[in-house]
Amino acid sequence: MMYQLPNTLRNFAFALIFIGAIGVIYGFLSVPTFEEVKSAHLAASEVMHHSADNMGTVANDEHIFHLLHQLQNRPWAALYVAIFFFMMISLGVLAFYAIQHAAQAGWSVVLFRVMEAITAYLPFGTLLLFVFLVFSGLHFNHLFVWMDPELLNQESAKYDELIANKSGYLNVPFFLIRAAIYIIGWNAYRYLSRKYTLAQDQATDNVNYSKLFKLSAAFLVFFIVTESMMSWDWIMSLDPHWFSTLFGWYIFASLIVSAITTLALVTIYLKTKGYLEYVNNSHIHDLAKFMFGFSVFWAYLWFSQFMLIWYANIPEEVTYFIARMNDYKIPFLGMVALNLFFPLLILMNSDYKKVYGIVIVTGIVILIGHYIDIFVMVMPATVGDQWSIGIPEISSVLLLLGCFIYIVFNALTKAPLLAKGSPFVKESKNFHYYNID
């Protein structure tokens, strides 16, 4: 069966893109000037007086410049969080897709076309992110503080010895080269895997399937290395004075649970529209089990990272969480409830895992929770305490959500919704748990 993109869904996606684009532009245009920040700061703090000496004025001006940079960063950071979040979802689905092929899983074959459609966003999402990183390297924003050349200049008052010692790794050319390697590798696998599965539909043997099996196994090795390095480069380096050896796994946990949740939501949507005839309650149940299991896995990694650093109380480590506990307490603690307790309490019940409405509501909560997780990882290092959830943040999400919906559902129209050439397609059609359906 071929999928037809409804006009209502296409128009909805375009509306999100239009509204989001207007809001993002407004966010950039509404950034205050130095004089506006200075006036607001003086009115609020009353720290400047006519009798203040010149040194006090200079020190205060430096503080105002710092506030100005944080406010200038806000629309950039809001856009970056949304770009990374939706790219992360498509990358996670690609990894999950590769796992199915490498494991020669039979249950998931009827979901392959949905996975491939979600990964169709990856070329656009990674290109958008790479352009953003190039703009950062050209100093259009101040998100990555280590990109400031003054921090490496020993003659400068801003010289930072720790960042200077990391400059062999954290420098703009090498940073962009690494990003290009990650992106090219991921998209190359995405292109070849799609090519082989489509070719397998027309084949009389399993040659293409065997090629994809080997390719997927190799890709997973490449993925686990580049995913960890990506997390260091694109998220952890925003706080270049802090590091965690667990961080790559932590990002992976957020990535994979968001990806599987999105896969479940798209699958249920298509199923309720009369497509995916071979998808049954057992497939949905399995996806919900993964949502439950990886939510617990994410919580385990969050707790392991947080509690060990907090308990050790080493200043270089604990400062990361102090900033989030002081200035981001509600989102920082709230996302734990959204990402752990809500899915844990709801999806623990086996019967609930096959109730579409419950899976949809739980999935939306999980996605909101993991967006907030990325938000809390990015914002403290880029905007400090000058954060809020307003037009720049909401508009950035709407813009990228509209792009995501259009690209994914348009990709579904390009091929039949069943990967009929897979040697495990019959097993997937008949996949059934006792007492689940």
C-alpha positions in Angstrom: 0.0 0.0 0.0 1.3 3.5 -0.9 0.9 6.3 1.6 -0.8 9.5 0.4 0.1 12.7 2.2 -3.1 14.4 3.3 -3.4 18.1 2.4 -4.5 18.9 5.9 -1.2 17.4 7.3 0.9 19.2 4.7 -0.8 22.5 5.4 -0.4 22.0 9.1 3.3 21.4 8.6 3.6 24.5 6.5 1.7 26.5 9.0 4.1 25.4 11.8 7.1 26.4 9.6 5.6 29.8 8.8 4.6 30.6 12.4 7.9 29.3 13.7 10.0 31.2 11.2 8.2 34.5 12.1 8.8 33.9 15.8 12.5 33.0 15.2 13.0 36.2 13.2 11.3 38.2 15.9 13.5 36.6 18.5 16.7 37.7 16.7 15.3 41.2 16.0 14.1 41.8 19.6 17.6 41.3 21.1 18.3 44.5 23.1 21.2 46.9 22.4 24.0 47.6 24.9 22.3 50.9 25.9 19.0 49.2 26.5 20.7 46.5 28.6 22.6 49.1 30.5 19.5 51.2 31.3 17.5 48.1 32.4 20.4 46.9 34.6 20.9 50.3 36.2 17.2 50.7 36.9 17.0 47.2 38.5 20.2 47.2 40.5 20.9 50.9 41.1 24.6 50.1 41.3 25.7 53.1 39.3 25.9 56.5 40.9 27.2 59.8 39.7 30.0 59.6 42.3 31.2 56.2 41.1 34.9 56.2 40.0 36.1 55.2 36.5 37.2 51.7 37.6 33.7 51.0 38.9 32.2 52.2 35.6 34.5 49.9 33.6 33.8 46.9 35.8 30.1 47.5 35.5 30.3 47.9 31.7 32.1 44.5 31.5 29.2 43.0 33.4 26.7 44.6 31.1 28.6 43.3 28.1 28.4 39.8 29.7 24.6 40.2 30.1 24.3 41.5 26.5 26.2 38.4 25.2 23.8 36.2 27.1 20.8 37.9 25.7 22.2 37.8 22.2 22.8 34.1 22.7 19.3 33.4 23.6 17.7 33.1 20.1 20.7 31.3 18.9 20.6 28.8 21.8 16.9 28.3 21.5 17.3 27.5 17.8 20.3 25.2 18.6 18.3 23.2 21.1 15.5 22.6 18.6 17.9 21.8 15.8 19.8 19.3 17.9 16.7 17.7 19.4 15.0 16.9 16.1 18.3 15.8 14.5 18.9 13.6 17.6 15.5 11.9 17.0 16.3 10.9 13.4 19.8 9.8 14.3 18.4 7.6 17.1 15.9 6.0 14.7 18.7 5.3 12.3 20.7 3.6 15.1 17.6 1.6 16.1 17.1 0.6 12.5 20.7 -0.6 12.2 20.3 -2.6 15.3 17.3 -4.4 13.8 19.4 -5.4 10.7 22.5 -6.3 12.6 20.5 -8.5 15.1 18.4 -10.0 12.2 15.3 -9.1 14.1 12.1 -10.4 12.7 9.4 -8.6 14.7 10.2 -5.1 13.4 10.2 -5.6 9.6 6.7 -4.1 9.2 8.0 -1.0 10.8 11.0 -0.5 8.5 9.4 2.0 6.1 8.4 4.1 9.1 11.9 4.1 10.4 13.3 4.9 7.0 10.8 7.9 6.7 11.9 9.3 10.0 15.6 9.0 9.1 14.8 10.9 5.9 15.0 14.0 8.1 18.6 13.3 8.9 20.2 14.8 5.8 18.3 18.1 6.3 18.8 18.1 10.1 22.5 17.4 10.0 23.1 20.0 7.2 21.2 22.6 9.3 23.2 21.7 12.3 26.5 21.9 10.4 25.6 25.3 9.0 24.9 26.4 12.6 28.3 25.2 13.7 30.0 27.1 10.9 28.2 30.2 11.9 29.4 29.6 15.5 32.9 29.2 14.2 32.6 32.5 12.3 31.6 34.2 15.6 28.0 34.9 14.7 27.2 33.9 18.2 29.0 33.2 21.5 27.6 29.7 22.3 30.9 27.9 22.3 33.0 30.0 24.6 36.2 28.2 23.7 36.0 29.6 20.2 37.1 33.0 21.5 40.7 33.5 20.4 41.4 35.8 23.3 41.2 32.8 25.7 44.3 31.3 24.0 46.3 34.5 24.0 48.6 34.6 27.0 48.9 38.4 26.7 45.2 38.8 27.1 43.4 39.4 30.4 40.9 36.7 29.2 43.6 34.0 28.9 42.3 30.6 30.1 45.0 28.0 30.7 42.6 25.1 30.9 40.9 25.9 27.6 44.4 26.6 26.1 45.5 23.1 27.1 42.4 21.7 25.3 43.0 23.7 22.1 44.6 20.8 20.3 41.2 19.2 20.3 38.9 22.2 20.7 39.7 24.4 17.7 37.3 25.5 15.0 38.9 23.7 12.0 39.3 20.3 13.7 35.8 20.8 15.3 34.2 21.3 11.9 36.2 18.4 10.3 35.0 16.0 13.0 31.4 17.2 12.5 31.7 16.6 8.7 33.0 13.1 9.3 30.2 12.2 11.7 27.5 13.7 9.4 28.9 12.1 6.2 29.2 8.7 7.9 25.6 8.7 9.3 24.1 9.9 6.0 26.1 7.4 3.9 24.7 4.6 5.9 21.2 6.0 5.7 21.5 6.3 1.9 22.9 2.8 1.4 20.5 1.1 3.9 17.5 2.6 2.1 19.0 1.6 -1.3 19.5 -2.0 -0.2 16.0 -2.5 1.4 14.3 -1.1 -1.7 16.4 -3.3 -3.9 15.6 -6.3 -1.8 11.9 -5.8 -2.5 12.6 -6.6 -6.2 15.3 -9.3 -5.7 14.9 -13.0 -6.0 17.7 -13.8 -3.5 19.0 -12.3 -0.2 22.2 -10.7 -1.5 21.0 -7.2 -0.6 19.9 -8.3 2.8 23.3 -9.9 3.5 25.1 -6.7 2.4 22.9 -4.6 4.7 23.5 -7.0 7.6 27.3 -6.5 7.3 26.9 -2.8 6.7 24.7 -2.3 9.7 27.1 -4.2 12.0 30.0 -1.9 10.8 27.9 1.2 11.1 27.0 0.5 14.7 30.7 0.5 15.6 31.1 3.8 13.8 28.0 5.1 15.4 28.8 4.4 19.0 32.2 6.1 18.6 30.9 9.1 16.7 27.8 9.5 18.9 30.1 9.8 22.0 32.4 12.3 20.3 29.4 14.2 19.0 28.1 14.6 22.5 31.4 15.9 23.7 31.7 18.3 20.8 28.2 19.7 20.4 26.9 19.6 24.0 29.6 19.1 26.6 32.1 21.6 25.0 29.6 24.3 25.8 30.9 23.9 29.3 34.6 23.5 28.5 35.7 23.6 32.1 33.6 20.5 32.9 33.5 17.0 31.7 31.9 13.6 32.4 33.1 10.2 31.2 29.5 9.1 31.2 28.2 11.9 29.0 28.3 10.0 25.7 26.0 7.3 27.2 23.8 9.9 28.7 23.2 11.6 25.4 22.7 8.1 23.8 20.0 7.3 26.3 18.1 10.5 25.6 18.6 10.0 21.9 17.3 6.4 21.7 14.3 6.8 24.0 13.2 10.0 22.0 13.7 8.1 18.8 11.6 5.0 19.7 8.9 7.3 21.2 8.7 9.2 17.9 8.6 5.9 16.0 5.7 4.7 18.2 3.7 7.9 17.7 4.1 7.9 13.9 3.3 4.2 13.7 0.1 4.7 15.8 -0.9 7.7 13.7 -0.5 5.7 10.5 -2.3 2.7 11.9 -5.3 4.8 13.0 -5.5 6.3 9.4 -5.8 2.8 7.9 -2.3 2.1 6.9 0.3 -0.4 8.2 -2.2 -3.3 8.1 0.2 -5.8 9.4 1.1 -3.8 12.5 -0.7 -5.2 15.5 -0.9 -4.6 19.2 2.1 -6.8 19.8 4.3 -4.4 17.7 2.9 -1.4 19.7 3.5 -3.3 22.9 7.1 -3.9 22.0 7.7 -0.2 21.1 6.1 0.8 24.5 8.4 -1.7 26.2 11.4 0.0 24.7 10.0 3.4 25.8 9.7 2.1 29.3 13.1 0.3 29.4 15.1 3.1 27.9 13.4 5.6 30.2 14.7 3.6 33.1 18.1 3.4 31.5 18.2 7.2 31.0 17.3 7.7 34.7 20.0 5.2 35.8 22.6 7.2 33.9 21.2 10.6 35.1 21.4 9.4 38.7 24.8 7.9 38.3 26.2 11.1 36.8 24.5 13.4 39.2 24.8 11.6 42.5 28.5 10.6 42.2 29.5 14.1 41.2 27.3 15.7 43.9 28.5 13.3 46.6 32.2 13.7 45.7 31.7 17.5 45.9 34.8 18.3 43.8 34.5 22.0 42.8 35.5 21.5 39.2 32.7 18.9 38.8 29.9 20.0 41.0 29.8 23.5 39.5 27.9 22.1 36.5 25.0 21.0 38.7 25.1 24.0 41.0 24.3 26.3 38.1 21.4 24.1 37.1 20.1 23.7 40.7 20.3 27.4 41.4 19.0 28.9 38.1 17.1 26.0 36.5 15.7 24.1 39.4 12.1 23.7 38.0 13.1 22.4 34.5 16.1 20.5 35.9 14.1 18.5 38.5 10.8 18.6 36.5 12.3 16.7 33.5 13.2 13.9 35.9 9.6 13.5 36.7 8.6 13.7 33.0 11.3 11.3 31.8 11.2 8.7 34.6 8.3 8.8 37.0 5.5 9.4 34.4 6.6 6.6 31.9 7.5 4.3 34.8 4.2 4.5 36.5 2.1 4.4 33.3 4.0 1.9 31.1 4.8 -0.5 33.9 1.3 -2.0 33.3 1.5 -4.4 30.4 -2.1 -3.7 29.3 -1.4 0.0 29.0 1.4 -0.7 26.5 -1.1 -1.6 23.8 -3.7 1.2 24.5 -3.0 3.8 21.8 -4.2 6.8 23.7 -2.1 6.0 26.7 1.0 5.4 24.6 0.4 8.7 22.7 0.0 10.7 25.9 3.0 9.1 27.5 5.1 9.6 24.4 4.3 13.3 24.2 5.3 13.7 27.8 8.6 11.8 27.2 9.4 14.0 24.2 8.7 17.2 26.1 10.8 15.9 29.0 13.8 15.1 26.7 13.5 18.5 25.0 13.8 20.1 28.4 16.8 17.8 29.1 18.6 19.2 26.1 17.4 22.7 27.0 19.0 22.3 30.5 22.2 21.0 29.0 22.6 23.9 26.6 21.1 27.0 28.2 23.1 27.5 31.5 26.4 27.6 29.5 25.1 30.0 26.9 22.5 32.3 28.5 23.2 31.8 32.2 20.2 33.0 34.3 18.8 35.1 31.4 16.6 32.2 30.3 12.9 31.7 29.8 10.4 29.7 27.7 9.2 32.4 25.4 8.8 33.3 21.7 12.4 32.2 20.6 12.1 28.8 22.3 8.6 28.0 21.2 9.0 29.3 17.7 12.2 27.3 17.2 10.4 24.1 18.2 7.5 24.9 15.9 9.8 25.7 12.9 11.7 22.4 13.2 8.6 20.4 14.1 7.0 21.6 10.9 10.1 20.7 8.8 10.2 17.3 10.6 6.5 16.5 9.9 6.7 17.5 6.3 9.9 15.6 5.5 9.0 12.4 7.3 5.5 12.1 6.0 6.5 13.1 2.5 9.2 10.4 2.6 6.5 7.8 3.4 4.9 8.5 0.0 8.1 7.4 -1.9 7.8 3.6 -1.4 5.3 0.9 -0.4 4.8 0.8 3.4 5.8 -2.9 3.6 9.4 -4.1 3.1 8.2 -7.2 1.4 11.6 -8.4 0.3 12.9 -9.1 3.8 13.4 -12.8 4.6 11.7 -12.1 7.9 8.6 -10.4 6.6 6.3 -13.3 7.3 7.6 -13.6 10.9 6.9 -9.9 11.4 3.4 -10.1 10.0 2.6 -13.0 12.4 4.3 -11.4 15.4 2.2 -12.1 18.4 2.4 -12.2 22.1 0.2 -14.6 24.0 -2.7 -12.6 25.6 -1.5 -9.3 24.1 -3.9 -9.0 21.2 
